[in-house]
Amino acid sequence: MNARQSFESTTSTTTTTAADRAEQTLGRIAVELPGATAIFRKLKLDFCCHGNVSLRQAAQDKNLDLAELQAQLAKLERSDALAEEISPSVLIDHILTRYHEVHRAQLPELIRMALRVETVHKNTPQVPTGLADLLQIMQQELLDHMMKEEQILFPMLKSGGNPFVTQPISMMRAEHIHHGGMLDRLNALTNDATPPAGACNTWRALYSGLAQLNEDLIKHIHLENNVLFPAFEASAHARPAGGCGGGGHGCGCQ
């Protein structure tokens, strides 16, 4: 099975009852069931960086009623959860236009508004001191991360991958975990992007933009971690070892 076939297999629609969901991972449910991510975000269930946790375990860890959670997910059940013919190239193009371009556009304005709020409201107890600095760090890290994907990993995946593709994928996964930690810091600093009573329009607009950044980045990481990467990882592991010639012997090209 090649990478494209493996990818389409992992994204194919399967019929699953609500009861079956309890033992499925958050990542799989998020992939198969449109609308599930909104429920997970509301309940603070991390389906991107920790998408390998089962629904049952996640509910237990958060002291949530599993039956109620299953009932909410059951309302979203449909037979065509994901398109069967979507290709890695199409998904990559979607990620580039929907997330990479958006991150590049949204962060400079958020930094500008954060600087404004911190300056104008510096004597207000609830002011998020250090927010602009944190956003500037996030911006630089995201720009570096996206450049590596655009110049190295994505072209490799669009060409079908190779036995060494797991190395850059592992690096991107590690950086995704770091990005998730930065979002945690951002939410802690801004009370989950909740403006204080009486906040000015700039402050409110800033927090609205931060909430959107949080949602976009979580979805971005989810698509790569749980949809795009696994097929290529499985394909790379299935290839014979021992150099480009296979059969356990190096080809001598070095």
Secondary structure by P-SEA (a helix, b strand, c coil): ccaaaaaaaaabbbbbcccccccccaaaaaacccaaaaaaaaacccccccccccaaaaaaaacccaaaaaaaaaaacccccccccccaaaaaaaaaaacaaaaaacaaaaaaaaaaaaaaaccccccccaaaaaaaaaaaaaaaaaaaaacccaaaaaacccccaaaaaaaaaaaaaaaaaaaaaaaaacccccccccccaaaaaaaaaaaaaaaaaaaaaaaaaccccaaaaaaaaacccccccccccccccc
